[in-house]
């Protein structure tokens, strides 16, 4: 019996030690830092971590409960996190946790829940916002690791073929989970940005797969990665999308992610939803599956800006060819064989609309409130490549049976002062100067004719009955939202939370960690930490993000007699954590994690609570069982 008792005591000690064990998990590409592996420095002692072949996830099972730790590169201690973080080590705050989150080497914050700042919601939210996906969760930067064969990788990194598609696999890491997807179609996305060295991508998950968990993630079957190549701040499209949501405009979600391809760092990307049928259904559709949701067209200017004029002087193409070129059909009309049917109806309506039409007459066909709010948004952020600028980067949605038109903009990375020729004055000055050419450029035109103003600017915004409505919206937005009192804290939160990812992205250019090539003409300037920091810190040069908002809002406060710029909304906030219920909250993707994630860097989640419960319960159960056996013996 003594032998058995001793064995049980030994088993108890082993069980306690096992329950105290902790798994460390960090994502890293050591070669980028001039090293060969990763070590975890736990309470002053170094432990080598291991990774699977051709993988970026390094792991370590540690037999005790740590107090503080950091990671370092094997073979290059000068790039240790202890150096990168100025001696501020990661802290283990929950002694009951059994694992770190999926951390990223050199990133100070794994989640930013305690840092999140929101902006006021000025207008009634759209029902489409209720169908937002946690794929684009606030305060998180997931990691995507694409795996493709050598032949595909060579083609991806050397070809100028913009239509190429690749069948790949990828791992998707949230801070809490790791998912794995196969038979994914990877292709290029965007327009001019396809020629950049850092390219935009589109991911289509496996359609019709018997394994349903391989066909969607967080209720999305496809998504895009925008390269942010032109945006030194990295957040302009995100911030403009937040403002659009505050105004009650249809908008896709936007967040951020890191991209790795075949163990190589490809940089920080914007993770965005798609303007496709599902988007139309969310914002303009009925609940029934069999109800048509209308058509969608994307404006793409060419020889003529897509200003919704019916005529194309000097064109050598047919009318249908011109319409097809300027208004790309994204979602077909409900009935009929002509994909341009609905947009041609819009052009006809705009052509015959009287510049003195009443509000009621306009609203019979156009969602006037949406159009005015969208025009205010474009004007304030200087969306010079939008509807009021070059007649580009906006959508026209037409309800079934031609009953209502909706106009809304997208693609806001070249905004908030960048290349803006119309920072001063009211909307008239904006329209007059927003398309001003550079010294070496020709003046803007409408085909062979002189430049025209957008037709709905002339017929709606300048309409004496409508202009006061536009001015009222503009004044409300500037006074309560478009100013640094309302936007400043959110801008600062995004800067602080994403700073390490931004710097990592900049280093990817400096150290040429990715292999894709630049196929454009002219010189392509690389981003720098100096130019990125200036977007947030500088308050004097309106070419920079924060300085532009300050300049624009303060100048308009004088022009519009606004007594005080403030942060105030009547409908809650925009930009908080995404909480979904019911069907949209389910995510059955294959996960390598058991859903129990603690954190050693000040984070909290439902996952960490689960792991605490499991760890404590397991230890209590084992201890109680052994003690009962000893008492019986």
ABEGO torsion letter per residue (X at the ends): XAAAAAAAAAAAAAAAAAAABBBBBBBBBAAAAGBABBBBBBGGBBBBBBBBBGBABBBBBBABBBABBBBBBBGBAAABAAAAAGGBBBBBABAABABBBBBBBGBABABAAAABBBBBBABBBBAAAAABBAAABBGBBBBBBBBBBAAAAAAAAABABAABBBBBBBBBBBAABBBBBBGBBBBBBEBAAAABABBBBBBBBBBGBABAAAABBGGBABBBBBAGAABAAGAAAAAAAAAAAAAGBBBBBBBBBBBBBGGBBAEBBBBBBBBBAAAAAAAABBABAABBAEBBBBBBBBABBBAGBABBBGBABBAAAAAAAABBBABBBABEABAAAAAAAAAAAAAABBAABBAAAAAAABBAAAAAAAAAAAAAAGBAABAABAGBGBBBBBBBGGABBBBBBBGAABBGGBGBABABEBAAAAAAAAABBBAABBBBBBEABBBBBBAAAAAAAABAAAAAAAAAAAAAAAAAABBAAAAAAAAAAAAAAAAAAAAAAAAAAAAGABABBBABBEBBBBBBAAAAAAAAABAABAABAAAAAAAAAAAAAAAAGBABBBBBBAAEBBGBBBBBBEAAABBABBBABAGBBBBAAGBBBAAAAAAAAAAAAAAAAAAAAAAAAAAAX
